[in-house]
């Protein structure tokens, strides 16, 4: 993929986030979109080498639209200023209701590549299942947290949206209570794009997401019993 062309397009879009500019530059977008489709296709092939559950995902369904949903947003800018994709079993970008995490990646106009894995703001029943899984398999979760490759690539699980107090029904003294308080269970990292060596893009993403696989695998074992409030 022509990464410099993509970042330049996204940078210009950020400065001209309006429909007239986008229509004038639609031919550029269409070419870049097709190139990005190939990136996502190749990424899924590489992910499938260590995670059979996503081996046959549809790359077109993994890609996010560039149009923003502005119905309830304060910011009425019509377009996203990034190219992004999410890969999960059964082509579900947000597979929480099906019981499983997502692999995610995005490229923006600043020349940054962000990728990660997990479940972002899962619904109440799924959130409760993940929290309960930490209780039922405390040793397994500890093993995941100590995984050297996971820690080296992503550090710790992100703590965005953490509760001030333990959720109802969970022991405040539990060894994993600080993780049980989380509303999302996601690891991510942001690095510079290989602008001069675009052929390294997919290997970089796949290698990084492979390091997240222990967490993905552990999370998939969390089963929902019934839908109720977290």
LOZA-49925 format. One record per residue: residue number from 1; residue in one letter; x, y, z of N, C-alpha, C in turn. Coordinates in Angstrom, 1 decimal. Layout:
# LOZA-49925
R  resi  resn    n.px    n.py    n.pz   ca.px   ca.py   ca.pz    c.px    c.py    c.pz
R   NUM     A       X       Y       Z       X       Y       Z       X       Y       Z
...
***
This chain:
# LOZA-49925
R  resi  resn    n.px    n.py    n.pz   ca.px   ca.py   ca.pz    c.px    c.py    c.pz
R     1     X     0.8    -1.2     0.0     0.0     0.0     0.0     0.9     1.2     0.0
R     2     X     0.4     2.3    -0.7     1.2     3.6    -0.7     0.8     4.3     0.6
R     3     X     1.6     4.1     1.6     1.4     4.6     2.9     1.5     6.1     2.9
R     4     X     2.4     6.7     2.2     2.6     8.1     2.2     1.4     8.8     1.5
R     5     X     0.9     8.2     0.5    -0.3     8.7    -0.2    -1.5     8.7     0.8
R     6     X    -1.6     7.6     1.5    -2.7     7.4     2.5    -2.6     8.5     3.6
R     7     X    -1.5     8.6     4.2    -1.3     9.6     5.3    -1.6    11.0     4.8
R     8     X    -1.1    11.3     3.6    -1.3    12.6     3.0    -2.8    12.9     2.8
R     9     X    -3.5    11.9     2.3    -4.9    12.0     2.1    -5.7    12.3     3.4
R    10     X    -5.3    11.5     4.4    -6.0    11.6     5.7    -5.7    12.9     6.4
R    11     X    -4.4    13.4     6.2    -4.1    14.7     6.7    -4.9    15.8     6.1
R    12     X    -5.0    15.8     4.8    -5.8    16.8     4.0    -7.2    16.7     4.4
R    13     X    -7.7    15.5     4.6    -9.1    15.3     5.0    -9.4    15.9     6.4
R    14     X    -8.4    15.8     7.3    -8.6    16.4     8.6    -8.7    17.9     8.5
R    15     X    -8.0    18.5     7.5    -8.1    19.9     7.4    -9.2    20.4     6.5
R    16     X    -9.9    19.5     5.8   -11.0    19.8     4.9   -12.1    18.8     5.0
R    17     X   -12.6    18.6     6.3   -13.6    17.6     6.6   -15.0    18.1     6.2
R    18     X   -15.2    18.1     4.9   -16.5    18.5     4.3   -16.8    17.7     3.0
R    19     X   -18.1    17.7     2.7   -18.5    16.9     1.5   -17.9    17.4     0.2
R    20     X   -17.9    18.7    -0.1   -17.4    19.1    -1.4   -15.9    18.7    -1.6
R    21     X   -15.1    18.8    -0.5   -13.7    18.4    -0.7   -13.6    16.9    -0.9
R    22     X   -14.4    16.2    -0.2   -14.3    14.7    -0.3   -14.8    14.3    -1.7
R    23     X   -15.8    14.9    -2.2   -16.3    14.5    -3.6   -15.2    14.8    -4.6
R    24     X   -14.5    15.9    -4.5   -13.4    16.3    -5.4   -12.3    15.3    -5.3
R    25     X   -12.1    14.7    -4.2   -10.9    13.8    -4.0   -11.4    12.3    -3.9
R    26     X   -12.6    12.1    -4.3   -13.1    10.7    -4.2   -12.3     9.7    -5.1
R    27     X   -11.7    10.1    -6.2   -10.9     9.1    -7.0    -9.7     8.7    -6.1
R    28     X    -9.1     9.6    -5.4    -7.9     9.3    -4.5    -8.4     8.3    -3.5
R    29     X    -9.5     8.6    -2.9   -10.0     7.7    -1.8   -10.3     6.3    -2.3
R    30     X   -10.9     6.2    -3.5   -11.3     4.9    -4.0   -10.0     4.0    -4.2
R    31     X    -9.0     4.6    -4.7    -7.7     3.9    -4.9    -7.1     3.4    -3.6
R    32     X    -7.1     4.3    -2.7    -6.5     4.0    -1.3    -7.4     3.0    -0.6
R    33     X    -8.7     3.1    -0.8    -9.6     2.1    -0.2    -9.3     0.7    -0.7
R    34     X    -9.1     0.6    -2.0    -8.8    -0.7    -2.6    -7.5    -1.3    -2.1
R    35     X    -6.5    -0.4    -1.9    -5.2    -0.8    -1.4    -5.3    -1.2     0.1
R    36     X    -6.2    -0.5     0.8    -6.4    -0.9     2.2    -7.1    -2.2     2.3
R    37     X    -8.0    -2.5     1.4    -8.7    -3.8     1.4    -7.7    -4.9     1.2
R    38     X    -6.7    -4.7     0.4    -5.6    -5.7     0.3    -4.8    -5.9     1.5
R    39     X    -4.6    -4.8     2.2    -3.9    -4.9     3.5    -4.7    -5.7     4.5
R    40     X    -6.0    -5.4     4.6    -6.8    -6.2     5.5    -6.9    -7.6     5.1
R    41     X    -7.0    -7.9     3.8    -7.1    -9.3     3.3    -5.8   -10.0     3.8
R    42     X    -4.6    -9.4     3.5    -3.4   -10.1     3.9    -3.3   -10.2     5.4
R    43     X    -3.8    -9.2     6.2    -3.7    -9.3     7.6    -4.5   -10.5     8.1
R    44     X    -5.7   -10.7     7.6    -6.6   -11.8     8.0    -5.9   -13.1     7.7
R    45     X    -5.2   -13.2     6.6    -4.4   -14.4     6.3    -3.4   -14.7     7.3
R    46     X    -2.7   -13.7     7.7    -1.6   -13.8     8.7    -2.2   -14.1    10.1
R    47     X    -3.3   -13.5    10.5    -4.0   -13.8    11.8    -4.4   -15.2    11.8
R    48     X    -4.9   -15.7    10.7    -5.4   -17.1    10.6    -4.4   -18.1    10.8
R    49     X    -3.1   -17.8    10.7    -2.0   -18.7    10.9    -1.9   -19.1    12.4
R    50     X    -2.3   -18.2    13.3    -2.3   -18.5    14.7    -3.6   -18.5    15.4
R    51     X    -4.6   -18.0    14.7    -6.0   -18.0    15.3    -7.0   -18.5    14.2
R    52     X    -7.3   -19.8    14.2    -8.1   -20.4    13.2    -9.5   -19.8    13.2
R    53     X   -10.0   -19.2    14.3   -11.3   -18.7    14.4   -11.6   -17.5    13.5
R    54     X   -10.5   -16.8    13.0   -10.7   -15.7    12.1   -10.2   -15.9    10.7
R    55     X    -9.8   -17.2    10.5    -9.1   -17.5     9.2    -9.9   -17.2     8.0
R    56     X   -11.2   -17.3     8.1   -12.1   -17.1     6.9   -13.0   -15.9     7.0
R    57     X   -12.5   -14.9     7.7   -13.3   -13.7     7.8   -13.3   -12.9     6.5
R    58     X   -14.3   -12.2     6.3   -14.5   -11.4     5.1   -13.8   -10.0     5.3
R    59     X   -12.8    -9.7     4.5   -12.1    -8.4     4.7   -12.9    -7.2     4.5
R    60     X   -13.9    -7.3     3.6   -14.8    -6.2     3.3   -15.7    -5.9     4.5
R    61     X   -16.1    -6.9     5.2   -16.9    -6.7     6.4   -16.1    -6.2     7.6
R    62     X   -14.8    -6.5     7.5   -13.9    -6.0     8.6   -13.6    -4.5     8.5
R    63     X   -13.7    -4.0     7.4   -13.3    -2.6     7.2   -14.5    -1.6     7.6
R    64     X   -14.1    -0.6     8.3   -15.1     0.4     8.8   -15.3     1.4     7.6
R    65     X   -16.5     1.9     7.6   -16.8     3.0     6.6   -16.1     4.3     7.1
R    66     X   -15.8     5.1     6.1   -15.2     6.4     6.4   -16.2     7.4     6.9
R    67     X   -17.5     7.2     6.6   -18.5     8.1     7.0   -18.8     8.0     8.5
R    68     X   -18.9     9.2     9.2   -19.2     9.2    10.6   -20.7     9.2    10.8
R    69     X   -21.1     8.6    11.9   -22.5     8.7    12.4   -22.6     9.9    13.2
R    70     X   -23.2    11.0    12.7   -23.2    12.3    13.4   -24.6    12.6    14.0
R    71     X   -25.5    11.6    14.0   -26.8    11.9    14.5   -26.9    12.4    15.9
R    72     X   -26.0    11.9    16.8   -26.1    12.3    18.2   -24.7    12.9    18.6
R    73     X   -23.9    13.2    17.6   -22.5    13.7    18.0   -22.5    15.2    18.0
R    74     X   -21.7    15.8    18.9   -21.5    17.2    18.9   -20.7    17.7    17.7
R    75     X   -19.7    16.9    17.4   -18.9    17.1    16.2   -19.6    16.6    15.0
R    76     X   -20.0    17.5    14.1   -20.7    17.1    12.9   -19.9    16.9    11.6
R    77     X   -18.5    16.8    11.8   -17.7    16.4    10.7   -18.1    15.1    10.1
R    78     X   -18.3    15.1     8.8   -18.9    14.0     8.1   -18.0    12.7     8.0
R    79     X   -16.7    12.9     8.1   -15.8    11.8     7.7   -14.8    11.5     8.9
R    80     X   -14.5    10.2     9.0   -13.4     9.8     9.9   -12.1    10.2     9.3
R    81     X   -11.1    10.5    10.1    -9.8    10.8     9.6    -8.8     9.7     9.8
R    82     X    -9.3     8.5     9.6    -8.5     7.3     9.7    -9.0     6.2     8.9
R    83     X    -8.2     5.2     8.5    -8.6     4.0     7.9    -8.5     2.9     9.0
R    84     X    -9.6     2.1     9.2    -9.6     1.2    10.3   -10.3    -0.1     9.9
R    85     X   -10.0    -1.1    10.7   -10.6    -2.4    10.4   -10.6    -3.2    11.7
R    86     X   -11.6    -4.1    11.9   -11.7    -5.0    13.1   -12.0    -6.4    12.6
R    87     X   -11.3    -7.3    13.1   -11.5    -8.7    12.7   -11.9    -9.6    13.9
R    88     X   -13.0   -10.3    13.7   -13.5   -11.2    14.8   -14.2   -12.4    14.1
R    89     X   -14.4   -13.5    14.9   -15.1   -14.6    14.4   -16.5   -14.2    13.9
R    90     X   -16.9   -14.9    12.8   -18.3   -14.7    12.2   -18.4   -13.2    11.6
R    91     X   -17.3   -12.6    11.4   -17.3   -11.2    10.8   -18.1   -10.2    11.6
R    92     X   -18.0   -10.4    12.9   -18.7    -9.4    13.8   -17.7    -8.5    14.4
R    93     X   -17.8    -7.2    14.0   -16.8    -6.2    14.4   -16.9    -6.0    15.9
R    94     X   -18.1    -6.1    16.5   -18.3    -6.0    17.9   -19.0    -7.3    18.4
R    95     X   -18.2    -8.4    18.6   -18.8    -9.7    18.8   -19.1   -10.0    20.2
R    96     X   -19.3    -8.9    21.0   -19.5    -9.1    22.5   -20.7   -10.0    22.8
R    97     X   -21.8    -9.8    22.0   -23.0   -10.6    22.2   -22.8   -12.1    21.8
R    98     X   -21.8   -12.3    21.0   -21.5   -13.6    20.6   -20.4   -14.3    21.5
R    99     X   -19.8   -13.4    22.3   -18.9   -13.9    23.3   -17.5   -14.0    22.8
R   100     X   -16.9   -12.9    22.4   -15.5   -12.9    22.0   -14.9   -11.6    21.7
R   101     X   -13.6   -11.5    21.8   -12.9   -10.2    21.5   -12.6   -10.0    20.0
R   102     X   -12.1    -8.8    19.7   -11.9    -8.3    18.4   -10.4    -7.9    18.2
R   103     X    -9.9    -8.2    17.0    -8.6    -7.6    16.7    -8.8    -6.3    15.9
R   104     X    -8.1    -5.2    16.3    -8.4    -3.9    15.7    -7.1    -3.3    15.2
R   105     X    -7.2    -2.5    14.1    -6.1    -1.7    13.6    -6.5    -0.4    13.0
R   106     X    -5.7     0.6    13.0    -6.1     1.9    12.3    -4.9     2.6    11.9
R   107     X    -5.0     3.4    10.9    -3.9     4.3    10.4    -4.5     5.7    10.3
R   108     X    -3.7     6.7    10.8    -4.2     8.1    10.7    -3.2     8.9     9.9
R   109     X    -3.6    10.2     9.8    -2.8    11.1     9.0    -1.6    11.6     9.6
R   110     X    -1.3    11.3    10.8    -0.1    11.7    11.5     1.1    10.7    11.3
R   111     X     0.8     9.6    10.5     1.8     8.6    10.3     1.9     7.6    11.4
R   112     X     0.8     7.4    12.2     0.8     6.5    13.2    -0.1     5.2    12.9
R   113     X     0.4     4.1    13.4    -0.4     2.8    13.3    -0.8     2.4    14.7
R   114     X    -2.0     2.2    14.9    -2.5     1.7    16.2    -3.2     0.3    16.0
R   115     X    -2.8    -0.6    16.9    -3.4    -1.9    16.8    -3.6    -2.5    18.2
R   116     X    -4.6    -3.4    18.3    -4.8    -4.0    19.6    -5.9    -5.1    19.6
R   117     X    -6.3    -5.6    20.7    -7.3    -6.6    20.8    -8.0    -6.6    22.1
R   118     X    -9.2    -7.1    22.1   -10.0    -7.2    23.3   -11.4    -6.8    23.1
R   119     X   -12.1    -6.4    24.1   -13.5    -6.0    24.0   -13.7    -4.6    24.6
R   120     X   -14.1    -3.7    23.8   -14.3    -2.4    24.2   -15.8    -2.1    24.6
R   121     X   -16.0    -1.7    25.8   -17.3    -1.4    26.3   -18.4    -2.5    26.0
R   122     X   -18.1    -3.7    26.4   -19.1    -4.8    26.1   -20.4    -4.6    26.8
R   123     X   -21.5    -5.1    26.3   -22.8    -5.0    27.0   -22.8    -5.6    28.4
R   124     X   -23.7    -5.3    29.3   -23.7    -5.8    30.6   -23.5    -7.3    30.8
R   125     X   -24.2    -8.1    30.1   -24.1    -9.5    30.3   -22.7   -10.1    30.0
R   126     X   -22.2    -9.5    28.9   -20.8    -9.9    28.5   -19.8    -9.4    29.5
R   127     X   -20.0    -8.2    30.0   -19.1    -7.6    31.0   -19.1    -8.4    32.3
R   128     X   -20.3    -8.8    32.7   -20.3    -9.6    33.9   -19.6   -11.0    33.7
R   129     X   -19.8   -11.5    32.5   -19.2   -12.8    32.2   -17.6   -12.7    32.3
R   130     X   -17.1   -11.6    31.8   -15.6   -11.4    31.8   -15.2   -11.2    33.2
R   131     X   -15.9   -10.5    34.0   -15.5   -10.3    35.4   -15.6   -11.6    36.2
R   132     X   -16.6   -12.4    36.0   -16.8   -13.6    36.7   -15.7   -14.6    36.3
R   133     X   -15.3   -14.5    35.0   -14.2   -15.4    34.5   -12.9   -15.1    35.2
R   134     X   -12.7   -13.8    35.6   -11.5   -13.5    36.4   -11.5   -14.1    37.8
R   135     X   -12.7   -14.3    38.3   -12.9   -14.9    39.6   -12.7   -16.4    39.5
R   136     X   -13.4   -17.0    38.5   -13.4   -18.5    38.3   -12.0   -19.0    37.8
R   137     X   -11.3   -18.2    37.1   -10.0   -18.6    36.5    -8.9   -17.5    36.9
R   138     X    -8.8   -17.3    38.1    -7.9   -16.2    38.6    -6.5   -16.6    38.2
R   139     X    -6.1   -17.9    38.3    -4.7   -18.3    38.0    -4.5   -18.1    36.5
R   140     X    -5.5   -18.5    35.7    -5.3   -18.3    34.2    -5.1   -16.8    33.8
R   141     X    -5.9   -16.0    34.5    -5.8   -14.6    34.2    -4.5   -14.0    34.6
R   142     X    -4.0   -14.5    35.8    -2.7   -14.0    36.2    -1.6   -14.4    35.2
R   143     X    -1.7   -15.6    34.7    -0.8   -16.1    33.7    -0.8   -15.2    32.5
R   144     X    -1.9   -14.8    32.0    -2.0   -13.9    30.9    -1.4   -12.6    31.1
R   145     X    -1.6   -12.0    32.3    -1.1   -10.7    32.7     0.4   -10.8    32.7
R   146     X     1.0   -11.9    33.0     2.4   -12.1    33.2     3.1   -12.5    31.9
R   147     X     2.3   -12.7    30.8     2.9   -13.1    29.5     3.9   -12.1    29.0
R   148     X     5.1   -12.5    28.8     6.2   -11.6    28.5     6.0   -10.9    27.1
R   149     X     5.5   -11.6    26.1     5.3   -11.0    24.8     4.2   -10.0    24.9
R   150     X     3.1   -10.3    25.6     1.9    -9.4    25.7     2.4    -8.1    26.4
R   151     X     3.1    -8.3    27.5     3.6    -7.1    28.3     4.5    -6.3    27.5
R   152     X     5.4    -6.9    26.7     6.4    -6.2    25.9     5.8    -5.3    24.8
R   153     X     4.8    -5.9    24.2     4.1    -5.2    23.1     3.1    -4.2    23.5
R   154     X     2.3    -4.5    24.5     1.1    -3.7    24.9     1.2    -3.1    26.3
R   155     X     2.1    -3.6    27.2     2.0    -3.2    28.5     0.9    -3.8    29.3
R   156     X     0.0    -3.1    30.0    -1.1    -3.6    30.7    -2.4    -3.4    30.0
R   157     X    -3.5    -4.0    30.5    -4.8    -3.7    29.9    -5.1    -2.3    30.2
R   158     X    -5.7    -1.6    29.2    -6.1    -0.2    29.3    -7.1     0.0    30.5
R   159     X    -7.0     1.1    31.2    -7.9     1.3    32.3    -8.9     2.4    32.1
R   160     X    -9.2     2.7    30.8   -10.2     3.7    30.5   -11.6     3.3    31.1
R   161     X   -12.3     4.2    31.7   -13.6     4.0    32.2   -13.7     3.1    33.4
R   162     X   -12.7     3.1    34.2   -12.7     2.2    35.4   -13.6     2.7    36.5
R   163     X   -14.3     1.7    37.1   -15.2     2.1    38.2   -14.4     2.5    39.4
R   164     X   -15.0     3.4    40.3   -14.4     3.8    41.5   -14.5     2.7    42.6
R   165     X   -15.6     2.0    42.5   -15.8     0.9    43.5   -16.0    -0.4    42.8
R   166     X   -15.8    -1.5    43.5   -16.1    -2.8    42.9   -17.5    -3.0    42.5
R   167     X   -17.8    -3.7    41.4   -19.1    -3.9    40.9   -19.9    -4.8    41.9
R   168     X   -21.2    -4.6    41.9   -22.0    -5.4    42.9   -21.8    -6.9    42.7
R   169     X   -21.6    -7.6    43.8   -21.4    -9.0    43.8   -20.0    -9.5    43.8
R   170     X   -19.0    -8.6    43.7   -17.6    -9.0    43.6   -16.9    -8.6    44.8
R   171     X   -16.0    -9.4    45.3   -15.2    -9.2    46.5   -14.2    -8.1    46.3
R   172     X   -14.3    -7.1    47.2   -13.4    -6.0    47.1   -11.9    -6.4    47.4
R   173     X   -11.8    -7.5    48.0   -10.4    -8.0    48.3    -9.8    -9.0    47.3
R   174     X   -10.6    -9.2    46.2   -10.1   -10.2    45.2    -8.8    -9.7    44.6
R   175     X    -7.9   -10.6    44.3    -6.6   -10.3    43.8    -6.7    -9.5    42.5
R   176     X    -7.7    -9.7    41.7    -7.9    -9.0    40.4    -8.9    -7.9    40.5
R   177     X    -9.2    -7.4    41.6   -10.3    -6.4    41.8   -10.1    -5.2    40.9
R   178     X    -8.9    -4.7    40.7    -8.6    -3.5    39.9    -9.0    -3.8    38.5
R   179     X    -8.9    -5.0    38.0    -9.2    -5.4    36.6   -10.7    -5.6    36.6
R   180     X   -11.3    -6.2    37.6   -12.7    -6.4    37.7   -13.5    -5.1    37.6
R   181     X   -12.9    -4.0    38.0   -13.5    -2.7    38.0   -13.6    -2.1    36.6
R   182     X   -12.8    -2.7    35.7   -12.8    -2.1    34.3   -14.1    -2.3    33.6
R   183     X   -14.4    -1.4    32.7   -15.6    -1.5    31.8   -15.3    -2.0    30.4
R   184     X   -14.0    -2.0    30.1   -13.5    -2.5    28.8   -12.2    -3.4    29.1
R   185     X   -12.0    -4.3    28.3   -10.8    -5.2    28.4   -10.1    -5.2    27.1
R   186     X    -9.2    -4.2    27.0    -8.5    -4.0    25.7    -7.0    -3.7    25.9
R   187     X    -6.2    -4.2    25.0    -4.8    -3.8    25.0    -4.5    -3.2    23.6
R   188     X    -3.7    -2.2    23.6    -3.4    -1.5    22.3    -2.1    -0.8    22.4
R   189     X    -1.5    -0.6    21.3    -0.2     0.2    21.2    -0.2     1.0    19.9
R   190     X     0.5     2.1    19.9     0.6     3.0    18.8     2.1     3.1    18.4
R   191     X     2.4     2.9    17.1     3.8     3.0    16.7     3.8     3.8    15.4
R   192     X     5.0     4.1    14.9     5.2     4.8    13.6     4.9     3.9    12.5
R   193     X     4.3     4.3    11.4     4.1     3.5    10.2     5.4     3.3     9.5
R   194     X     5.6     2.2     8.9     6.9     2.0     8.1     6.7     2.6     6.8
R   195     X     6.7     4.0     6.7     6.5     4.7     5.5     7.4     4.4     4.4
R   196     X     8.7     4.1     4.7     9.7     3.8     3.7     9.7     2.3     3.3
R   197     X     9.0     1.5     4.1     9.0     0.1     3.8     7.6    -0.4     4.0
R   198     X     6.6    -0.1     3.1     5.2    -0.5     3.3     5.0    -2.0     3.3
R   199     X     6.0    -2.7     2.8     5.8    -4.2     2.8     5.9    -4.7     4.2
R   200     X     6.4    -3.9     5.2     6.5    -4.4     6.5     5.2    -4.2     7.3
R   201     X     4.2    -3.5     6.8     3.0    -3.1     7.5     2.3    -4.3     8.0
R   202     X     1.9    -5.2     7.2     1.1    -6.4     7.6     1.9    -7.3     8.5
R   203     X     3.2    -7.6     8.3     4.0    -8.4     9.2     4.0    -7.7    10.6
R   204     X     4.1    -6.4    10.7     4.2    -5.7    11.9     2.9    -5.9    12.7
R   205     X     1.8    -5.7    12.0     0.5    -5.8    12.6     0.3    -7.2    13.1
R   206     X     0.5    -8.2    12.2     0.3    -9.6    12.6     1.1   -10.0    13.8
R   207     X     2.4    -9.6    13.8     3.3   -10.0    14.8     2.8    -9.4    16.2
R   208     X     2.4    -8.2    16.1     1.9    -7.6    17.4     0.6    -8.2    17.9
R   209     X    -0.3    -8.5    17.0    -1.6    -9.0    17.4    -1.4   -10.5    17.8
R   210     X    -0.4   -11.2    17.3    -0.1   -12.5    17.8     0.3   -12.5    19.3
R   211     X     1.0   -11.4    19.7     1.3   -11.3    21.1     0.1   -11.1    22.0
R   212     X    -1.0   -10.6    21.4    -2.2   -10.5    22.1    -3.1   -11.7    22.2
R   213     X    -2.7   -12.7    21.4    -3.5   -13.9    21.3    -3.8   -14.6    22.7
R   214     X    -2.8   -14.7    23.6    -3.1   -15.3    24.9    -4.3   -14.6    25.6
R   215     X    -4.4   -13.3    25.5    -5.5   -12.6    26.1    -6.8   -12.9    25.4
R   216     X    -6.8   -12.9    24.0    -7.9   -13.2    23.2    -8.5   -14.6    23.5
R   217     X    -7.6   -15.6    23.6    -7.9   -17.0    23.9    -8.6   -17.1    25.3
R   218     X    -8.0   -16.4    26.3    -8.5   -16.4    27.6    -9.9   -15.8    27.6
R   219     X   -10.1   -14.7    27.0   -11.4   -14.0    27.0   -12.5   -14.8    26.3
R   220     X   -12.2   -15.6    25.3   -13.2   -16.4    24.6   -13.7   -17.5    25.5
R   221     X   -13.0   -17.8    26.6   -13.5   -18.9    27.5   -14.5   -18.3    28.5
R   222     X   -14.7   -17.0    28.5   -15.7   -16.4    29.4   -17.1   -16.6    28.7
R   223     X   -17.9   -17.3    29.4   -19.3   -17.6    28.8   -20.4   -16.9    29.6
R   224     X   -21.3   -16.3    28.8   -22.4   -15.6    29.4   -23.5   -16.6    29.8
R   225     X   -24.1   -16.4    31.0   -25.2   -17.3    31.5   -26.5   -16.6    31.1
R   226     X   -26.6   -15.4    31.3   -27.9   -14.7    31.0   -27.6   -13.2    31.0
R   227     X   -28.4   -12.4    30.3   -28.2   -11.0    30.2   -28.8   -10.3    31.4
R   228     X   -27.9    -9.6    32.1   -28.4    -8.8    33.2   -27.4    -7.6    33.5
R   229     X   -27.8    -6.7    34.3   -27.0    -5.5    34.5   -25.7    -5.8    35.2
R   230     X   -24.6    -5.1    34.7   -23.3    -5.3    35.3   -23.2    -4.4    36.6
***
